Amino acid sequence: MFLFPGLLSSLCLAIVSIYASHGVFAGRTSSSQSRLGYIDHSTITNKPLFSLHRKLVEIPSIPGNEHDVGEFLASYLEAHHFTVEKQRVAPFGRESSSQKPRHNLLAYPSGTPTNASRVLLTSHLDVVPPYIPYTYNSSSHQIAGRGVIDDKACIAAQVTAAISLLSSNAISPSSLALLFVVGEEIGGDGMRAFSASPHPAYSSVIFGEPTDLKLVAGHKGNLAFTVSAKGKSAHSGYPWLGKNANSMLIPALLALDNLQLPFSDKYGDSTLNIGKMVGGEAGNVIPASAYADIQVRVAADKPEVSQELIVNAVKEVDGDLEVDFWSKGYGPVEIDHDVAGFETQTVNYGTDIPWLDGDHKRYLYGPGSILDAHSDHEHLSVEDLEEAVEGYKRLVLAALEK
């Protein structure tokens, strides 16, 4: 079903409001009240953590459109005595004269050398579409809207944690830096650009993603590809004069859907998702071309192992089909989780972790659940947002001790 963007945004907001009014998002209300006291709209607006989070969420920033949120965050960091370096990243999609430039932001305390920092806190500026407005339910203490979890909660908590550590003299100004990148949701072009440029060597990097406030011990790898068919168009009344590209593609997709890919005890099964299919022009025309975009969450082995299985499965169906991998992909990512006091887990989603080269310890942590991110009911409790600040502070201090 197709919905116009404005109608879809309104529908998503209505769903969020209905759920909130019935307490669907109220899972940790009593705990929030006991820890935080009464949280009203004034507190959400005026307390630095909540006001920063709200402003970040209120600025739309789907991939390619990260300029405005980046400008706001750069100004905010500069006002809190950070030096901010902007790294321009190539446009996403079709470049136009009206498209604003997009930048990664590298921030470090003013007056310290660029390359002095030992620990890096990093999250991403972009969010998935569509835009869903920010709302706050003062009864359930739940915040809803696009990006309230992924990944603007991590940005707000990391910035707040850094300011707190520095203002209390808990750490040296030269020990910490912040990096906020564009394009994580579209393959990590922001982090790739940062990694490819001259940058400091950090001893530890703390990545922000929704992890339910747990340290992640590893995540699945990722492999994306397109299967395409080239047929020959003809009138549908005379199909023998053409070659149906859809009919070529569909059996191959069925074979891939049933393909056994590598398994591991730690991550379980590799999973394959046929995410997008395009083929043909009209019902009365034999389609001359068709393709499908597919993504695999790799649970074991190097991505080349899965690539070979995929190509063989497709070619066994039809040797004329083409398989094009978007990149070399990556296998499962092992992540450090050696800080006491945190629960641990593994996750199935991808991150920017494999795109940042270097010999550093890697941690993954953040508020909110991945099961709510990217959804029309994305929501986060104020308790989790505040707890994330304390979690990031503990991780930074632990990293500096190692």
C-alpha positions in Angstrom: 0.0 0.0 0.0 1.4 3.4 -1.0 0.9 6.4 1.3 1.9 10.0 0.6 4.8 11.0 2.9 2.7 13.6 4.8 -0.1 11.2 5.3 2.3 8.5 6.5 3.9 10.8 9.0 0.5 11.9 10.4 -0.5 8.2 10.6 2.7 7.3 12.4 2.2 10.1 14.9 -1.4 9.1 15.5 -0.3 5.5 16.2 2.3 6.7 18.6 -0.2 8.9 20.4 -2.8 6.2 20.7 -0.3 3.7 22.0 1.0 6.2 24.5 -2.5 7.1 25.7 -3.2 3.4 26.5 0.1 3.0 28.3 1.7 0.8 25.6 5.0 2.7 26.1 4.8 2.7 29.8 6.9 -0.3 30.5 9.2 1.3 33.1 7.0 4.1 34.4 7.2 3.3 38.1 10.9 2.8 38.0 11.3 6.1 36.1 9.2 7.9 38.7 11.2 6.5 41.6 14.5 7.4 40.1 13.7 10.7 38.4 10.8 12.1 40.3 8.1 14.0 38.4 9.2 14.7 34.8 7.0 17.3 33.1 7.2 19.1 29.8 9.2 21.9 31.4 11.9 19.5 32.5 12.1 17.9 29.1 12.5 21.3 27.6 15.0 22.8 30.1 17.2 20.0 31.3 20.3 20.0 29.0 20.2 16.2 28.3 16.5 16.2 27.4 16.5 19.5 25.5 19.6 18.5 23.4 17.9 15.2 22.6 14.6 16.9 21.7 16.3 19.4 19.4 18.3 16.7 17.6 15.1 14.7 17.0 13.2 17.7 15.8 15.7 18.3 13.0 15.1 15.8 10.1 18.2 14.0 9.0 17.6 11.1 6.6 20.7 10.1 4.7 21.8 12.9 2.4 20.0 15.5 4.5 22.3 15.6 7.6 23.5 19.2 7.1 21.1 21.0 9.4 21.4 18.6 12.4 25.2 18.7 11.9 25.2 22.5 12.0 23.1 22.6 15.1 25.3 20.0 16.9 28.5 21.7 15.9 27.3 25.0 17.3 26.2 23.2 20.5 29.6 21.6 21.0 31.4 24.9 20.3 29.2 26.6 22.9 30.4 24.0 25.4 34.1 24.6 24.7 34.8 22.0 22.0 36.8 22.6 18.9 34.9 21.1 16.0 36.4 20.0 12.7 34.1 19.3 9.8 34.9 16.7 7.2 32.9 17.0 4.0 31.4 13.7 2.8 30.3 13.1 -0.8 26.6 13.7 -1.6 24.2 10.7 -1.2 22.1 10.0 -4.3 21.8 12.4 -7.1 23.6 15.6 -6.4 21.7 18.9 -7.1 22.4 22.6 -6.8 20.0 22.8 -3.9 21.5 20.0 -1.9 23.3 21.1 1.3 26.8 19.7 2.0 27.0 16.9 4.6 29.8 16.7 7.1 31.3 14.4 9.7 32.0 16.2 13.0 35.2 15.6 15.0 35.1 17.4 18.3 37.7 17.7 21.1 38.1 20.0 24.1 39.3 23.4 23.0 43.0 24.0 23.6 44.0 20.4 23.3 46.0 18.9 20.4 43.9 17.2 17.7 45.8 13.9 18.0 46.0 13.8 21.9 42.7 12.0 22.6 42.9 8.3 23.8 39.2 7.5 23.8 36.7 8.3 21.1 32.9 8.4 21.6 31.0 8.1 18.3 27.4 7.9 16.9 25.7 8.7 13.6 23.7 11.7 12.6 21.4 10.1 10.0 18.1 8.3 10.7 15.9 6.2 8.5 12.8 7.7 6.9 10.0 8.8 7.3 10.2 11.7 9.6 8.0 11.2 12.8 7.6 14.3 15.0 8.9 14.4 18.6 6.3 13.7 21.3 6.6 13.3 25.0 4.1 11.5 27.3 4.4 12.9 30.8 2.4 10.0 32.3 4.5 7.2 31.0 7.8 9.2 30.7 8.2 8.0 27.1 9.6 10.0 24.3 8.5 9.0 20.7 9.6 10.1 17.2 12.0 9.2 14.5 15.5 8.9 15.8 14.6 9.1 19.5 16.5 5.8 19.8 18.6 5.4 16.7 20.8 7.2 17.0 20.0 10.6 18.5 19.7 9.2 22.0 23.3 8.0 21.8 24.4 11.4 20.5 22.7 13.3 23.3 23.9 10.8 26.0 27.5 10.8 24.7 27.7 14.6 24.5 26.2 15.0 28.0 28.6 12.3 29.4 31.6 14.0 27.9 30.6 17.5 29.2 30.0 16.0 32.7 33.3 14.2 32.8 35.2 17.3 31.7 33.4 19.8 33.8 33.9 17.7 37.0 37.6 17.2 36.1 37.1 13.5 36.2 39.3 13.2 33.1 41.9 15.2 31.4 40.7 17.4 28.5 43.3 15.7 26.2 41.9 12.2 26.8 38.6 12.3 25.0 37.2 13.2 21.6 33.7 12.9 19.9 32.9 11.8 16.4 29.5 12.1 14.8 29.2 10.7 11.2 26.8 10.8 8.4 25.5 7.9 6.4 25.6 4.9 8.8 22.1 3.8 7.6 23.3 3.6 4.0 26.5 1.6 4.3 28.7 3.8 6.5 30.0 6.3 3.9 30.7 8.8 6.7 32.8 6.5 8.8 34.5 5.1 5.7 35.5 8.7 4.8 36.8 9.4 8.3 38.7 6.2 8.3 40.3 6.9 4.9 41.5 10.3 6.0 44.4 11.1 8.4 43.0 10.8 12.0 44.3 10.2 15.5 45.0 6.6 16.7 42.7 5.9 19.6 43.2 3.3 22.3 39.4 2.7 22.6 36.4 3.6 20.6 32.9 3.6 22.1 30.2 3.2 19.4 26.6 4.3 20.1 23.7 2.1 19.0 20.6 0.8 20.7 21.7 -2.1 22.9 19.2 -2.0 25.8 22.0 -0.5 27.9 24.0 -3.7 27.5 27.5 -4.2 26.2 27.5 -6.0 22.9 29.9 -8.9 22.6 29.6 -9.1 18.8 27.3 -8.6 15.8 26.6 -10.4 12.6 28.4 -9.5 9.4 26.7 -8.0 6.4 26.6 -8.8 2.7 24.4 -7.0 0.1 23.9 -7.8 -3.5 21.7 -7.6 -6.6 20.5 -10.4 -8.8 19.4 -9.2 -12.2 17.9 -10.7 -15.3 17.9 -9.5 -18.9 15.1 -10.8 -21.1 13.4 -9.5 -24.2 10.3 -7.5 -24.4 7.3 -8.5 -26.5 3.5 -8.3 -26.6 2.1 -10.4 -23.8 -0.2 -12.1 -26.4 2.8 -13.5 -28.1 5.1 -14.5 -25.2 7.2 -16.8 -27.4 8.6 -13.7 -29.2 10.2 -12.4 -26.0 12.0 -13.6 -22.9 10.4 -13.0 -19.6 12.9 -11.5 -17.1 10.6 -12.0 -14.2 10.2 -15.6 -15.0 14.0 -15.9 -15.0 14.4 -14.1 -11.7 11.7 -15.7 -9.6 13.1 -19.3 -9.5 16.5 -18.0 -8.5 14.9 -16.0 -5.6 13.1 -19.1 -4.4 16.5 -21.0 -4.5 18.1 -18.2 -2.4 15.2 -18.2 0.0 15.9 -21.8 0.8 19.7 -21.6 0.7 21.6 -22.9 3.7 24.2 -20.3 4.7 26.9 -20.5 7.4 25.8 -21.1 11.0 27.6 -20.4 14.3 26.8 -21.2 17.9 27.4 -17.6 18.9 25.2 -15.9 16.3 22.9 -18.6 15.1 21.8 -18.8 11.4 22.9 -16.5 8.7 19.7 -14.9 7.4 18.9 -13.7 3.9 16.3 -11.0 3.1 14.9 -10.4 -0.4 14.2 -6.8 0.3 13.3 -5.3 -3.1 12.1 -6.6 -6.4 11.6 -4.6 -9.6 10.6 -6.0 -13.0 8.5 -5.1 -16.0 6.6 -2.2 -17.3 3.0 -3.3 -17.6 0.8 -6.3 -17.4 0.6 -6.6 -21.2 4.3 -6.4 -21.9 6.8 -9.2 -21.5 9.4 -7.8 -19.1 12.8 -7.2 -20.6 14.6 -6.7 -17.2 14.1 -7.5 -13.6 16.2 -7.3 -10.5 16.1 -8.0 -6.7 18.1 -6.3 -3.9 19.1 -8.8 -1.2 20.9 -8.6 2.1 22.5 -11.3 4.2 23.3 -11.1 7.9 26.4 -13.3 8.1 26.7 -15.5 11.2 29.9 -17.3 10.4 33.0 -17.4 8.2 34.3 -14.7 5.9 31.8 -13.1 3.5 33.5 -14.8 0.5 32.1 -18.2 1.7 28.6 -16.9 1.5 29.3 -15.1 -1.8 30.3 -18.4 -3.4 27.2 -20.2 -2.1 25.0 -17.4 -3.4 26.6 -17.3 -6.9 26.4 -21.1 -7.2 22.8 -21.2 -6.2 21.8 -18.5 -8.7 23.8 -19.9 -11.6 22.4 -23.4 -11.0 19.0 -22.0 -11.7 19.9 -19.9 -14.7 23.4 -19.2 -16.0 22.3 -15.9 -17.7 21.4 -14.3 -14.3 23.9 -11.7 -13.0 25.0 -11.4 -9.3 26.6 -8.1 -8.3 27.8 -7.6 -4.8 27.7 -4.0 -3.6 30.9 -4.3 -1.7 33.1 -7.0 -0.3 31.0 -7.1 2.8 32.2 -8.3 6.2 31.9 -11.3 8.4 30.9 -11.4 12.1 32.3 -8.6 14.2 33.8 -9.4 17.6 33.5 -6.6 20.1 35.2 -5.9 23.4 33.0 -6.4 26.5 35.5 -6.5 29.3 34.0 -3.7 31.5 32.5 -5.0 34.8 28.9 -4.2 35.8 27.3 -4.4 32.3 25.1 -7.2 31.0 26.2 -8.5 27.6 24.6 -9.8 24.4 25.1 -10.3 20.7 23.0 -8.5 18.0 22.0 -9.2 14.5 22.3 -5.7 13.0 25.3 -4.0 11.4 27.2 -0.9 12.7 30.0 1.4 11.7 32.5 -0.6 13.7 34.1 -2.6 10.8 34.6 0.6 8.8 36.9 2.3 11.3 40.4 1.0 10.8 42.9 0.9 13.6 44.3 -1.1 16.5 41.8 0.0 19.1 39.4 -1.6 21.6 35.9 -1.5 20.4 32.8 -1.1 22.6 29.1 -1.0 21.5 26.5 0.5 23.9 23.5 2.7 24.0 19.9 3.2 25.2 16.7 1.8 23.7 15.9 -1.4 21.9 16.7 -2.2 18.3 13.2 -3.8 18.1 11.7 -0.4 18.4 14.2 1.5 16.2 13.2 2.0 12.5 9.6 1.4 13.4 6.5 3.6 13.5 6.4 3.3 17.3 10.1 4.2 18.0 10.1 5.3 21.6 12.5 5.6 24.6 12.1 6.1 28.3 13.6 9.1 30.0 15.1 6.7 32.5 17.1 4.9 29.8 18.3 8.1 28.4 19.7 9.3 31.7 21.1 5.8 32.5 22.9 5.9 29.2 24.8 9.0 30.3 26.1 7.2 33.4 26.9 4.1 31.3 29.0 6.1 28.8 30.8 7.8 31.7 31.7 4.4 33.2 32.9 3.1 29.8 35.1 6.1 29.2 36.7 5.9 32.7 37.2 2.2 32.3 38.8 2.6 28.9 41.2 5.2 30.2 42.3 2.8 32.9 43.2 0.0 30.4 
